[in-house]
């Protein structure tokens, strides 16, 4: 709390910095509570919860802080709406294309073994080039692509 008060009185700190300083203890308490309640007998669930909290909090907390510091409620709501769209749009686009992908994959599945063998052969060839010190040959083989570079 003493640190938060010192940050509040710091004249060089921005309003967002001061607000984050005031909320730091509460955010840490919320994190601890979520981690405690995310327990499960299924080992993947606590790991997933921990990952979502640790990584999502780094993005969502500053956004919530910025939204709370806006001049009007409408501006804060606009920021949160844009953030929500950024999360939702990839899932919506995936849902629109999943049926076409599954149809394609059902036809392509018979060729998977050949693709795996070809990919493995390519990796072995690249490894051999790397070991014998001739990896730069690849840049010579694909130098015709340079005309497409920006």
Secondary structure as UniProt FT lines:
FT   HELIX           2..9
FT   TURN            11..12
FT   HELIX           15..37
FT   HELIX           43..68
FT   HELIX           73..108
FT   HELIX           109..111
FT   HELIX           112..131
FT   TURN            132..133
FT   TURN            135..136
FT   HELIX           137..141
FT   HELIX           143..148
//
